[in-house]
Amino acid sequence: MRIDDLPIRDDLRGKSPYGAPQLDVAVRLNTNENSYPLPDDVVEAIGKAVQAELRDLNRYPDRDAVALRTVLADYLGHGLTTDNLWAANGSNEVQQQLLQAFGGPGRTALGFGPSYSMHPLLALGTGTEWIGALRDPDFGLDPDKAVAELAKHDPDLVFLCSPNNPTGTALDPEVITAVLERARGVVIVDEAYAEFARAGTPSALTLLSEHPRLVVSRTMSKAFGFAGGRLGYFAAHPAVVEAIQLVRLPYHLSALTQAAARAAVAQRDALLATVEAIKEQRDRIVRTLRERGYRVADSDANFVLFEVGGDQKIAWQRLLDQGVLIRDVGLPGWLRVTAGTPAETDAFLQATEALK
Ligand SMILES: *Cc1c(COP(=O)(O)O)cnc(C)c1O
């Protein structure tokens, strides 16, 4: 029996699940993970925090993860408090919950591609119609064009991604403001890579106090090196948090996850210490590829999008043949590489020599 033999929803027929190929190669630079394992003292702190929960696992966890939301508010600053924060198992779940509350059947969500491929998939899963508007050919987004798309489609939700995955560049705050002023519905700014932004790149957090329908989505999966811990969160007006509590599963965030994430946030200086080193490797990749004559998108993230020309699948395979796994994001002629350790950058830059 196959999927299509099941009485599955019509809109899921013929679809394939999200997922980058996880191949067992020496250098894995395909999913924008933080390449650095957690330092020993952080491992110990998280271990203790989790241990302290074990005896009480007969009880349900704090449904509203209040203690965790409090430390996340403190981390973000900008005058935010517990009531402004919400957390779930990854920012993917946070965004799914937002779609459950503000999207759904008969409603629409609009995003500007190329962008994070999970946004349309989360819309699909929640029965929200996806409207795929486009960025400019240089991957920028012009405020007037963005506003024109909103006027044309009048979506219930807008997804903006800044710094944008897979192109790497942060949005001009002018674009976000223009969208916020025109949008009727909820505007989600996915800032999964905010901690890697180049100096002088403001976060949309600065706009929260003036825009009650703005939601800024963050994650511990990238800069914090906590992808396996599964913790995403958002900051928004307290009413948005209350709306999410209508759709979230009770006890969605386990006591172990909450404890581990609280301990990780408490150790944030040690965890975020890798960010500068990763940014150095990112800038080195951008610089070196440009010196070699490649077109490279500016990056505010922990990855770099570069143009290989022709069929990018061939270049992707050539790098894989040399033990370097990067990402074909389905953008004709372009590939994306995660910035990792200096040794990983060496291996990637050496492997790309064979492409020219
Ligand atoms: C990696 C990434 C995320 C992270 O998702 P989690 O569920 O928090 O691991 C979110 N948004 C974008 C754009 C990403 O690239």
The ligand as an ORCA input file, in Angstrom:
! r2SCAN-3c Opt
* xyz 0 1
  C      16.919     26.911     10.375
  C      15.761     27.830     10.252
  C      14.775     27.835     11.223
  C      14.933     26.962     12.427
  O      13.898     26.124     12.653
  P      13.832     25.371     14.064
  O      12.536     24.672     13.975
  O      13.866     26.437     15.110
  O      15.026     24.464     14.145
  C      13.734     28.735     11.121
  N      13.666     29.587     10.088
  C      14.603     29.618      9.143
  C      14.525     30.606      8.060
  C      15.672     28.718      9.191
  O      16.578     28.737      8.222
*
